[in-house]
Amino acid sequence: TPTLAITSDESDLVAGDTATISFTFSEATTNFVDADILVTGGTLGTLNTSDNITYTATLTPTAEYDGDISISVADNSYTDADGNDGTGNSLTITSSTDTPTLAITSDESDLVAGDTATISFTFSEATTDFVDADILVTGGTLGTLSSADNITYTATLTPTAEYDGDISISVADNSYTDADGNDGTGNSLTITSSTDTPTLAITSDESDLVAGDTATISFTFSEATTNFVDADILVTGGTLGTLSSSDNITYTATLTPTAEYDGDISISVADNSYTDADGNNGTGDSLVVSSSTDTPTLAITSDESDLVAGDTATISFTFSEAT
């Protein structure tokens, strides 16, 4: 009875690999054909032989398949030259052609100044060659990767200072492999960032006030803010009316100088007393306006209090300030 041995030059296949499968008979057979072979988990190319004893064919594993490839020939599926039925055989080869995948997630979707986010890189299977250099980040910086299981890696993301825009975190295809050496697919994640510090400019339509004057004071922000209120403003030497705004960017109020006051009027807003729409603390500003509302007075005196014929008197007009 003729016998058959099935062997392979590879015992473990990954994506892109092939193996040469040899079917070696104990004696020549001329009726062994492709249809005599059952393959699961892969495909076998056309049989070739030069002596009718050893036949070879190329095995290609099934894509995206993790498991055993089975190659078998049933008993009595071939005969020797004398017509004797032969015994079959089988071979099992390990295959891992499943492409590993990656999901990138964040515990925060919108970052402002002072915020950080934990970025998670979760693979469909373990990988040991994923490193910091495999990650491209724009709009922020990523701390060192850490992992307890080689499946989920985490790192801390810090947004770039004074930056309004999207933070992009990406890993390219084929930048890492699974434990079997299969190249993995990449992924990307976008997070909104607004770390630009809002600023304030305080201006006046008048630079010098006297009694009866008022000035319009403008508070102009670099971006909209909805939590700027009268209590955020410190004024010395005058009083400021109620704030008003049509766009939450420019606020105006009327300044009235303190009566009977000569000196500077100071108008100031402290740092961090307001925020932009994203919650970033803003920088303050200050303005000085000259004021002179002191009412001048007059004293009239004479060097003589009683005049007779031929007398004169010098009359003095003395003002409290120059006129």
C-alpha positions as CSV (number, residue, x, y, z in Angstrom):
1,T,0.0,0.0,0.0
2,P,1.5,3.3,-1.0
3,T,1.8,5.9,1.8
4,L,2.0,9.7,1.8
5,A,3.9,12.3,4.0
6,I,2.8,15.9,3.9
7,T,5.4,18.5,5.0
8,S,5.8,22.3,4.9
9,D,8.9,24.6,4.9
10,E,7.0,27.0,7.2
11,S,5.2,26.2,10.5
12,D,3.7,29.6,11.2
13,L,2.4,32.0,8.6
14,V,1.5,35.7,8.9
15,A,0.1,38.2,6.4
16,G,2.2,38.2,3.3
17,D,3.8,34.8,4.0
18,T,3.5,31.7,1.8
19,A,4.7,28.1,2.4
20,T,5.8,25.4,0.1
21,I,3.8,22.2,0.8
22,S,5.4,18.9,-0.2
23,F,3.4,15.7,-0.8
24,T,5.9,12.8,-0.8
25,F,4.7,9.3,-1.7
26,S,6.4,6.0,-0.9
27,E,6.2,5.2,-4.6
28,A,5.3,6.8,-7.9
29,T,1.7,7.8,-8.5
30,T,0.3,9.4,-11.7
31,N,-3.3,10.0,-10.6
32,F,-2.7,12.4,-7.7
33,V,-4.4,15.7,-8.6
34,D,-5.3,19.0,-7.0
35,A,-8.9,17.9,-6.3
36,D,-7.5,15.2,-4.0
37,I,-6.4,17.8,-1.5
38,L,-8.7,19.5,1.1
39,V,-7.5,22.8,2.5
40,T,-9.1,25.0,5.2
41,G,-7.7,28.3,6.2
42,G,-5.8,28.9,3.1
43,T,-5.5,28.2,-0.7
44,L,-3.1,25.9,-2.4
45,G,-1.6,26.6,-5.8
46,T,-1.2,24.1,-8.7
47,L,0.7,20.9,-8.0
48,N,4.1,20.4,-9.6
49,T,6.2,17.2,-9.8
50,S,9.3,16.0,-11.7
51,D,9.2,12.4,-10.6
52,N,5.6,11.5,-9.7
53,I,6.8,10.9,-6.2
54,T,7.2,14.3,-4.7
55,Y,4.6,17.0,-5.5
56,T,4.8,20.6,-4.4
57,A,2.4,23.5,-4.3
58,T,2.4,27.0,-2.8
59,L,0.1,27.6,0.2
60,T,-1.3,31.1,0.8
61,P,-3.1,31.7,4.1
62,T,-6.6,33.2,4.2
63,A,-6.5,37.0,4.8
64,E,-7.6,38.2,8.2
65,Y,-7.6,34.7,9.7
66,D,-6.1,33.6,13.0
67,G,-6.1,29.8,13.4
68,D,-4.9,26.5,12.0
69,I,-4.6,25.8,8.3
70,S,-5.4,22.2,7.6
71,I,-4.1,20.3,4.6
72,S,-5.4,16.7,4.1
73,V,-5.5,13.9,1.6
74,A,-8.1,11.1,2.2
75,D,-7.3,7.4,2.1
76,N,-7.9,5.8,-1.3
77,S,-7.8,9.0,-3.2
78,Y,-4.8,7.9,-5.3
79,T,-3.1,4.7,-6.4
80,D,0.3,3.5,-7.2
81,A,1.3,2.3,-10.7
82,D,-0.1,-1.1,-9.9
83,G,-3.5,0.2,-9.0
84,N,-3.1,-0.2,-5.2
85,D,-5.1,2.4,-3.2
86,G,-2.9,4.6,-1.0
87,T,-3.3,5.9,2.5
88,G,-3.9,9.6,3.1
89,N,-2.4,12.0,5.6
90,S,-2.8,15.5,7.0
91,L,-0.8,18.6,8.1
92,T,-1.7,21.5,10.4
93,I,0.1,24.9,10.1
94,T,-0.5,27.8,12.4
95,S,-1.7,31.0,10.8
96,S,-2.1,34.6,12.0
97,T,-3.0,37.0,9.2
98,D,-5.5,39.1,11.2
99,T,-4.5,42.8,10.8
100,P,-4.3,44.4,14.2
101,T,-6.3,47.6,14.5
102,L,-6.1,50.7,16.7
103,A,-8.6,53.0,18.4
104,I,-7.5,56.4,19.7
105,T,-9.7,58.0,22.4
106,S,-9.6,60.9,24.8
107,D,-11.2,61.6,28.2
108,E,-11.6,65.3,27.1
109,S,-13.0,66.7,23.9
110,D,-12.2,70.4,24.4
111,L,-9.2,71.8,26.1
112,V,-8.5,75.3,27.5
113,A,-5.4,76.8,29.1
114,G,-4.3,74.7,32.1
115,D,-6.2,71.6,30.9
116,T,-4.7,68.2,30.0
117,A,-6.3,65.1,28.6
118,T,-5.5,61.4,28.9
119,I,-5.1,59.8,25.4
120,S,-5.7,56.1,25.1
121,F,-4.3,53.9,22.3
122,T,-6.2,50.6,22.3
123,F,-5.1,47.8,20.0
124,S,-7.2,44.8,18.9
125,E,-4.4,42.6,20.1
126,A,-1.1,43.0,22.0
127,T,1.8,44.8,20.4
128,T,5.2,45.3,21.9
129,D,6.8,47.6,19.3
130,F,4.5,50.6,19.7
131,V,6.6,53.6,20.8
132,D,6.3,57.4,21.3
133,A,7.9,58.0,17.9
134,D,5.0,56.3,16.2
135,I,2.7,59.1,17.1
136,L,2.3,62.4,15.3
137,V,0.8,65.3,17.3
138,T,0.1,68.8,16.1
139,G,-1.2,71.5,18.4
140,G,0.0,69.9,21.6
141,T,2.6,67.7,23.2
142,L,2.1,64.1,24.4
143,G,3.9,62.7,27.4
144,T,5.5,59.3,27.7
145,L,3.5,56.2,26.8
146,S,2.7,53.7,29.5
147,S,0.9,50.3,29.3
148,A,0.2,47.4,31.7
149,D,-0.9,44.9,29.1
150,N,0.6,46.0,25.7
151,I,-3.0,46.4,24.4
152,T,-4.0,49.8,25.9
153,Y,-1.3,52.5,26.1
154,T,-2.0,55.9,27.6
155,A,-0.2,59.3,27.6
156,T,-1.0,62.8,28.8
157,L,-1.8,65.4,26.2
158,T,-0.9,69.1,27.0
159,P,-2.3,71.7,24.5
160,T,0.1,74.2,23.0
161,A,-0.1,77.6,24.8
162,E,-1.8,80.5,23.1
163,Y,-3.3,78.2,20.5
164,D,-6.9,78.2,19.2
165,G,-7.6,75.3,16.8
166,D,-7.7,71.5,16.5
167,I,-5.2,69.2,18.1
168,S,-4.4,66.2,15.8
169,I,-3.1,62.9,17.1
170,S,-2.4,60.2,14.5
171,V,-0.6,56.9,14.1
172,A,0.2,55.8,10.5
173,D,-0.6,52.4,9.0
174,N,2.2,49.8,9.4
175,S,3.9,51.7,12.2
176,Y,3.5,48.8,14.6
177,T,3.0,45.0,14.5
178,D,1.2,42.4,16.6
179,A,3.0,39.6,18.3
180,D,3.0,37.5,15.1
181,G,4.6,40.3,13.1
182,N,1.5,41.4,11.2
183,D,1.5,45.1,10.3
184,G,-1.3,47.1,11.9
185,T,-3.6,49.8,10.7
186,G,-3.3,53.3,12.1
187,N,-5.9,55.8,13.3
188,S,-6.3,59.5,14.2
189,L,-8.2,61.7,16.7
190,T,-9.0,65.4,16.7
191,I,-9.6,67.4,19.9
192,T,-10.7,71.0,20.0
193,S,-8.3,73.4,21.8
194,S,-8.6,77.0,22.9
195,T,-5.7,78.2,25.0
196,D,-5.4,81.7,23.6
197,T,-5.4,84.1,26.5
198,P,-8.0,86.9,25.9
199,T,-6.8,90.5,26.3
200,L,-8.4,93.8,27.1
201,A,-7.8,97.4,25.9
202,I,-9.4,100.3,27.9
203,T,-9.8,103.6,26.0
204,S,-11.5,106.9,26.5
205,D,-12.9,109.5,24.1
206,E,-11.6,112.2,26.5
207,S,-8.2,112.6,28.0
208,D,-8.8,115.5,30.4
209,L,-12.0,116.3,32.3
210,V,-13.2,119.4,34.0
211,A,-16.4,120.1,36.0
212,G,-19.4,119.1,34.0
213,D,-17.5,116.9,31.6
214,T,-18.1,113.1,31.1
215,A,-16.2,110.6,29.0
216,T,-17.2,107.4,27.3
217,I,-14.9,104.6,28.4
218,S,-14.6,101.6,26.1
219,F,-13.5,98.1,27.2
220,T,-12.5,96.2,24.1
221,F,-11.7,92.4,24.4
222,S,-9.7,90.3,21.9
223,E,-12.6,87.9,21.8
224,A,-16.2,87.6,23.2
225,T,-16.7,87.4,27.0
226,T,-20.1,87.1,28.7
227,N,-19.0,87.3,32.3
228,F,-17.5,90.8,32.4
229,V,-19.6,92.9,34.8
230,D,-19.4,96.3,36.5
231,A,-17.9,94.8,39.7
232,D,-14.8,93.8,37.7
233,I,-13.8,97.4,37.3
234,L,-12.0,99.5,39.9
235,V,-12.4,103.3,39.5
236,T,-10.7,106.0,41.6
237,G,-11.4,109.7,41.1
238,G,-14.7,109.2,39.4
239,T,-17.8,107.0,39.0
240,L,-18.6,104.7,36.1
241,G,-22.1,104.1,34.8
242,T,-23.6,100.8,33.9
243,L,-21.8,98.7,31.2
244,S,-23.5,98.1,27.9
245,S,-22.5,95.9,24.9
246,S,-24.1,94.7,21.7
247,D,-21.5,92.0,20.8
248,N,-19.8,91.0,24.1
249,I,-16.5,92.2,22.7
250,T,-16.8,96.0,23.2
251,Y,-18.4,97.3,26.4
252,T,-18.9,101.0,27.1
253,A,-19.8,103.1,30.2
254,T,-20.0,106.8,31.0
255,L,-17.3,108.2,33.4
256,T,-18.2,111.1,35.6
257,P,-15.3,112.7,37.5
258,T,-15.5,113.2,41.2
259,A,-16.5,116.8,42.1
260,E,-13.9,119.2,43.5
261,Y,-11.1,116.8,42.5
262,D,-7.8,117.7,40.8
263,G,-5.8,114.6,39.9
264,D,-5.8,111.4,37.8
265,I,-8.8,109.2,37.4
266,S,-7.7,105.5,37.4
267,I,-9.8,102.8,35.7
268,S,-8.5,99.3,35.9
269,V,-9.5,95.6,35.4
270,A,-7.5,93.0,37.1
271,D,-6.0,89.9,35.5
272,N,-8.3,86.8,35.6
273,S,-11.4,88.8,36.4
274,Y,-13.2,87.6,33.2
275,T,-13.0,84.6,30.8
276,D,-13.6,84.0,27.2
277,A,-16.3,81.7,25.9
278,D,-14.0,78.7,26.4
279,G,-13.3,79.6,30.0
280,N,-9.7,80.9,29.5
281,N,-8.8,83.6,32.1
282,G,-8.1,87.0,30.5
283,T,-5.5,89.6,31.1
284,G,-6.5,93.0,32.6
285,D,-5.6,96.6,31.7
286,S,-5.7,100.1,33.1
287,L,-6.3,103.7,32.0
288,V,-5.5,107.1,33.5
289,V,-7.6,110.2,32.6
290,S,-6.7,113.7,33.9
291,S,-9.3,115.5,35.9
292,S,-9.6,119.0,37.3
293,T,-13.1,119.7,38.7
294,D,-12.0,121.8,41.7
295,T,-14.0,125.1,41.5
296,P,-11.7,128.1,41.6
297,T,-12.4,130.8,44.2
298,L,-11.6,134.5,44.5
299,A,-10.7,136.8,47.4
300,I,-10.7,140.6,47.0
301,T,-8.7,142.7,49.5
302,S,-7.6,146.3,49.9
303,D,-4.5,147.8,51.5
304,E,-6.7,150.6,52.8
305,S,-10.0,150.4,54.5
306,D,-10.9,154.2,54.7
307,L,-10.1,156.7,52.1
308,V,-10.1,160.5,52.2
309,A,-9.5,163.1,49.5
310,G,-6.2,162.4,47.9
311,D,-5.9,158.8,49.1
312,T,-5.6,155.7,46.9
313,A,-5.9,152.0,47.7
314,T,-4.4,149.0,46.1
315,I,-7.1,146.4,45.4
316,S,-6.0,142.7,45.2
317,F,-7.9,139.9,43.4
318,T,-6.5,136.6,44.6
319,F,-7.6,133.3,42.9
320,S,-7.3,129.9,44.4
321,E,-5.5,128.8,41.2
322,A,-4.2,130.5,38.1
323,T,-6.6,131.9,35.7
